[in-house]
C-alpha cells in the first residue's frame, strides 16, 4: 500500500549566474582571457573594444505579447535594459586598472627542433635496412621527454606486430635498442636510471675512478642509491678518498638526458601576475592587471533587429524566432559582463585585505614579517565565504618589489614560540631550511636532532612536525642527504 506524506525541506542552490561568477573568479589572467575569447566567439551580441554609440539605437522599444494561433511569443523587451548608459554594457572600468605603458606580457614560444626529430636526424646517419630503420624509428618514438624508454620490450614487440606489421625477435629488438642508445645525448634510450648512468660512464675516457663508478653502479646500485657508503667501502675494500672520486664521477652525469631539449609541446609556461603591489611614498599601492578589465559591450546592431520587429505590421515566424534569439543572447551578454565586473570587485577586495594583513612584509620584504594567516581570517575581514577567498588565492600571482609571489603562499598556520608569541609556520620552515643548509653533510641531522635545534632557537615543535615540514620543503631524510 502506497503511503503519501508531505515533507518540508529547506535547501540552498546556486543560480547559473552565481556558478558562472565562481568559475570566473578562480581563473588566473591567462585563462580568463581565453574564457573571454570563447564567450566572444559563442555570443555574437557581445563585442570587445571601444563602443561606437548610435543615438538612434537608444530609443525605448516595448512590445506587446502577440498570439499566433495557439503559440504565444514573449516579446516584452526593453532595449534600454541592455544598452542604457547606466547599465552594465557601459563597462568602462579598464581606465582605472590599465594604462598604455603597462607591459604587454605575451606568452613566448619555443623554437627549434623537437627532441624526437633531433634523434631521428641522427638515426639517418646509420646504415640500417628498411625493417631495422622502422624498428629504430619506433623505439625513438617510444622515448619520453626525459630520454627514457619506460615500456617493456615485450610490449614493444607486440606493438610492432599489431601497428607496424613488423614481426621480429627480442634479440633483434635489443640489438636495435643498443644502436638507439648510441645516439646523443648520452644516456638516451635507457630503460631505467641505472642503465642511463652506465651508458654515460662507458662513453667517457676510462680512468680508475670511472671504472670503479661503473662497478658500483653495475654491481652495487642499491647500496649506492641508498648512500650506504660504509658498506661499499667494506665490500670494495677501498678508502674514503677513492670512493669519493667515484661518487663525484656519477654526480656529474645527467639523470634526465632529454631534459635539455625542447619537447613536442612548444608553449613555454610564463607567469602573468594578476596583481601588482608597489610602494609609493611609504604606502602600499595595489593594482589589478589591466588584462583583467577588458572593454566589453553589447553590439548596437542587434537593436535594429528589435526595431525591425516592432515596425513590422505582422511579424513572420522567422522574425519571431530572431527576436527570441536576440533576447536570449542579450541576457547572456548582460550576465557575462556583470559577472566580470563582480569578478574585478571580488579580486580587488580580497587582495586588498591580504595586502593589509601582510602589510609589514610588503613594506619590508622580510619573510619573518609574514603573519600567520588562514582563509578564514580574510573571509571574515571582507565578509565573504571561505571558498571565495580560496578561489582568489589559488593559482594567482602578485608582483611585489621582492619578486612575483604565489598568493596562496602567504597563507600559513600559526604556532606559539618560547616567548608566547604567535609566529607563522613559514618562519619555522625558513629556519629549518637554514639549519639543513649549514649542516655537516658527512653527518646530516636526523629529524630528532633538527627538533632539538629548533627548540634551542625558541620553536618547540615535535619530531613528527619537523618531518612534515621537511617533506613540504622537499628535503630528503638524513641518510639521503649524506655526502662523503
ABEGO torsion letter per residue (X at the ends): XBBBBBBBBBBBBBBAAAAAAAAAAABBAAAAAAAAAAAAAABAABBBEBBBBBAAAABBBBBBBBBBEABBBBABBBAAAAABAABAAABAAAAAABBAABBBBBBBBBBEBBAAAAAAAAAAABBBBAAAAAAAAAAAAABBAAGBBABBAAAAAAAAAAAAGBBBBAAAAAAAAAAAAABOBBGBGBABAAAAAAAAAAABBBBAAAAAAAAAAAAAAAAAAAGBAAAAAAAAGBBAAAAAAAAAAAAABBABAAAABBBABABBBBBBBABBBBBBGGBBBBBBBAAABBBBBBBAAAAAAAAAAAABABBBAAAAAAAAAAAAAAAAAAAAAAAAAAAAAAAAAAAAAAAAAAAAAAAAGBAAABBBBBAAAAAAAAGBBAAAAAAAABGBBBBBAAEBBBAAAABBBBBBBAAGBBBBAAAAAAAAAAAAAABBAABBBBAAAAAAAAAAAGBBBBAAAAAAAAAAAGBBBAAAABBX
